[in-house]
């Protein structure tokens, strides 16, 4: 975990950006990479930003739990993003297989399409 001065430590979610991007990009052909980008952009995170991964994953988990408790299918966006981040951090074959299954299951739940390929 980085402690550099430019590391993002506070994550502010922008509901308007999130909902707009979901509306613009959502259809049955949406990929897990699309979802990852939507969630990150909703937090104002760019590709090369340094961030506190522990704090970010905690934020994603809280939002996922909150949305799931509210009965919103949008929780899957945060679960998928968590899975992708976890795969990058862990990098072990057995764990990656389990994470791939979770990501696939959430993609199917989200879209109703059982033919997603993993692109992460």
C-alpha positions as CSV (number, residue, x, y, z in Angstrom):
1,X,0.0,0.0,0.0
2,X,1.4,3.3,-1.0
3,X,1.8,6.2,1.4
4,X,2.8,8.7,-1.2
5,X,1.4,12.2,-1.0
6,X,-0.7,11.9,-4.1
7,X,-2.4,8.7,-3.0
8,X,-6.2,8.9,-2.9
9,X,-7.4,8.1,0.6
10,X,-11.0,9.4,0.5
11,X,-13.5,8.1,-2.0
12,X,-16.5,10.2,-3.0
13,X,-19.1,8.4,-5.0
14,X,-21.0,10.5,-7.6
15,X,-24.5,9.0,-8.0
16,X,-25.3,11.1,-11.0
17,X,-22.2,10.0,-13.0
18,X,-22.8,6.4,-12.0
19,X,-26.4,6.3,-13.0
20,X,-25.8,8.2,-16.3
21,X,-23.0,5.8,-17.3
22,X,-25.1,2.8,-16.4
23,X,-27.9,4.1,-18.5
24,X,-25.6,4.9,-21.4
25,X,-23.6,1.7,-21.4
26,X,-25.9,-1.0,-20.1
27,X,-27.2,-3.7,-22.3
28,X,-26.7,-7.5,-22.3
29,X,-23.3,-7.1,-24.0
30,X,-21.8,-5.0,-21.2
31,X,-18.5,-6.5,-20.1
32,X,-17.0,-6.8,-16.6
33,X,-14.3,-4.3,-17.8
34,X,-17.1,-1.8,-18.7
35,X,-18.5,-2.2,-15.2
36,X,-15.0,-1.7,-13.6
37,X,-14.6,1.5,-15.6
38,X,-18.0,2.8,-14.7
39,X,-17.5,2.2,-11.0
40,X,-14.0,3.8,-11.0
41,X,-15.1,6.8,-13.0
42,X,-18.0,7.2,-10.5
43,X,-15.4,7.7,-7.8
44,X,-13.4,10.0,-10.0
45,X,-10.6,7.5,-10.3
46,X,-8.5,7.5,-13.4
47,X,-6.3,4.7,-14.8
48,X,-3.0,5.9,-13.4
49,X,-4.2,7.3,-10.1
50,X,-2.5,6.0,-6.9
51,X,-5.0,4.9,-4.3
52,X,-5.2,3.2,-1.0
53,X,-6.5,-0.1,-2.1
54,X,-7.6,-1.2,1.3
55,X,-9.8,1.9,1.8
56,X,-11.2,1.7,-1.7
57,X,-12.1,-2.0,-1.4
58,X,-13.8,-1.3,1.9
59,X,-15.8,1.5,0.3
60,X,-16.8,-0.8,-2.6
61,X,-17.9,-3.5,-0.1
62,X,-20.0,-1.1,1.9
63,X,-21.7,0.2,-1.1
64,X,-22.4,-3.3,-2.4
65,X,-23.8,-4.3,0.9
66,X,-26.0,-1.2,1.1
67,X,-27.4,-1.7,-2.4
68,X,-28.0,-5.4,-1.9
69,X,-29.9,-4.7,1.4
70,X,-32.0,-2.2,-0.6
71,X,-32.8,-4.9,-3.1
72,X,-31.0,-3.1,-5.9
73,X,-29.3,-5.2,-8.7
74,X,-26.7,-2.4,-9.0
75,X,-24.8,-4.1,-6.1
76,X,-23.4,-6.4,-8.7
77,X,-21.4,-3.5,-10.2
78,X,-19.5,-3.2,-6.9
79,X,-19.1,-6.9,-6.4
80,X,-17.7,-7.3,-9.9
81,X,-15.3,-4.4,-9.4
82,X,-14.2,-5.9,-6.1
83,X,-13.5,-9.2,-7.8
84,X,-11.4,-7.7,-10.5
85,X,-9.3,-5.7,-7.9
86,X,-8.9,-8.8,-5.7
87,X,-7.7,-10.8,-8.7
88,X,-5.1,-8.2,-9.4
89,X,-3.8,-8.3,-5.8
90,X,-3.9,-12.0,-5.2
91,X,-2.7,-13.4,-8.5
92,X,-3.1,-17.1,-7.4
93,X,-4.7,-19.6,-9.8
94,X,-7.1,-21.2,-7.3
95,X,-8.3,-17.9,-6.0
96,X,-8.6,-16.5,-9.5
97,X,-10.8,-19.4,-10.6
98,X,-13.1,-18.7,-7.7
99,X,-13.1,-15.0,-8.4
100,X,-13.8,-15.7,-12.1
101,X,-16.8,-17.7,-11.1
102,X,-18.1,-15.0,-8.8
103,X,-17.6,-12.3,-11.5
104,X,-19.3,-14.6,-14.1
105,X,-22.3,-15.2,-11.7
106,X,-22.7,-11.5,-11.0
107,X,-22.6,-10.7,-14.7
108,X,-25.2,-13.3,-15.4
109,X,-27.4,-12.0,-12.6
110,X,-27.0,-8.4,-13.8
111,X,-27.7,-9.0,-17.5
112,X,-29.7,-12.3,-17.6
113,X,-27.1,-13.4,-20.2
114,X,-25.3,-16.7,-19.3
115,X,-22.6,-16.3,-22.0
116,X,-20.2,-13.8,-20.6
117,X,-16.5,-14.2,-21.1
118,X,-14.1,-12.9,-18.5
119,X,-12.1,-10.0,-19.8
120,X,-10.1,-9.1,-16.7
